[in-house]
Amino acid sequence: GDRQAILKSLSERGLIQAETRIQDVWLTPSGRVFLQYECEPQGNPTISLNLLSNYLGFLRRAFTQSSEPDDQSTIQTLRWKKSTPPKDDDILQMIRTLDHELGTGNYLPIFHLRQSLQPPLMRDDVDQALYRLQRRDIIDLSSLQETVAYSSEQIEAGIAQDIGGPLFFITLLESSV
């Protein structure tokens, strides 16, 4: 984290020149809902075939997910009411689902889980649930080493530690996969 701040400062002062490259981009569940139901572009732009292909792929996945018989297989079906907050096993299922749907390779950033669970759960509720799952040896929590690929908001969604960086990734342990 300090390295990024130093590099940014040197770049702003004109002492170094740096390239900023986005490595990974993904659509969050709320982004999918926005595109599916709320986004209404206006104007008369020229649309490339690649853009059209990507949009059609998005629609196909959205239709496939909504027609799947297994209610536990999609993020949209894992929603809870404030009166009945999710239990630890529900949160574990959410971790599995997010890891699978986002393709994070059993290295799920915590901010994805927070986006899916808040509301109904508050930040501390999510932290405590993750600690309980970790104590049961179902998940492991690890810190972020390289901050370049994440925004400051995403990094802040981690679990702050007294020493070192925040806990940032959730890994399902072998017995729970």
N, C-alpha and C positions, 0 to 999 in steps of 0.2 A: 504494500500500500504506500509506503514512504517513497519507494522508487518511482511510482507513477506521479506522485505529487511533485517530486524533484524534477522529473522529466517535463512535466507540464509547465512548471515555473521557468525552467530554462528555455523551453520553446516559446513561451509568452514574451520573454525578454529578448528573443531573437538570437540567442546564443547557439541553439541547435535547431535542426529541422527534423520533424518526425512525421511518419505516416501513421495514420490511424486507420486500422482495418477492422471491419466487423467480421468476426469469425463465424458466429452462429446466430441465427434469427429463427424464432418460432412464434407461432400464434398461440396466445393463451386462450383458455376456455371463454373468458369474457370477450376476447377479440373475435373468436369464432361467432359468438352470439351477435356481436355488433355487426360483423359482415353479413351474417345471415338475415338479420331482421331490421337493422337500423341504418346501415350505410346506404345512402342515396346519392351517388356521384352525379354531378351535373356538368354540362358542357358538351363539346363535340370533339374529344381527342381521338387520335389514331391509336388503336389498340394492337399491340404486337401479338402474333400467334403464340409466343411463349407465355405472355400474360394471360391470354384466353385459355391456354392449356392448363396453367396453374389454377385458374379460377374454376375450371371444370373439374379438376382433380379435387379441389376443396369441396365443391358441391357433391361429388360422388361419395367422398368420405363422410360428409354430413348425412347424406341419405342412407348410406350403409350403416352408420352408427345408430341412426334413429330406428332402423328396422331390425336390429339385432335382438334375438329373443332373450339373451342373458342380461338382466337388468344391472348386474354388477360390472359389466364390461365397459361402460362408458362413463366419462366424467359427469355428463349431464344427469345421469341417474343417481349419482352419489351426492345428493343434496339433502340437507336436514333442516328441520324447522327449529326455531329458537327454543321451543318448549322441549324438544328431544335432541339434545346435542349428541354428536357421534361418540360412540364408544371407541376404545383403543383398537379393537378388531376392525371397526369401520375405517379408522384412520390408516391402519395397516393395509387394508384393501385399497384405499385411495392412493397410498404410496405405490403399491404394485401397479395400479391402473395408470397413474401419471407416468411412472417409469416406462411402462410399455408404450403408451400413446405418444410420449414425447421422445422416445428412443434415447434415453439418457444412459443406457448401459449400466444400470444398477448404481448410478451415481447421481441421484436426483437432488438438484439444488432446493434448499428449504423454501425459497420464495415461491416456488410452484405450489407447494403444499399449502402455504399460507394463503395464496390467492384462492385456493379451492375451499378452504375451511373458514375463512373470515368474511362475513359472519357465517355461522353463529358463534364460532369460538373466538375468543380474544387471543392476543399474542401470547400471554402467559399460559393460557390453557393449551395452546399448541405446543409450547416449550415443555410443559409438564407431561403431556402425552408422549412426546418424543423421548423424554428422559425415562418414563415408565417402560416404553418399548425397548429402550437401550438396556435398562436393568434386567429385563427378561431375556436378554441376548437374542432379540428378534431383529434389531437394527443396530447399525453403528453410525455414529456421527463423526464427521471429520471436518477439519478447517480448510479454508481456501488458501492456496499458495500463490496463485497467479490471478491478479484482479483485472487484468486487461479486458477479458471477455465479458465483464459484468458491469452494470451501472451501479452508482453509489446506492440507489434505492434497493437494488437487488442484494447488494452486500449487507446493507443495514438490516435486511430481513433475516439474516443469520442470527444465531444465538450468541450474544456477547459473552466473552470469557475474561476473567481477571488477567490472565497471562496469554499472550499470543492473539491471533486473529479470531474472528467469530467462527463458531461451528456453522458450516455452510452446506455440506452434502449429507444425504441420507443414503446408506447402503444397506440393502437387505442381506442378512446373514444367511448362509447356505441352508440351514434348517428351516428357514421361513419362506424360501423362494418357491 
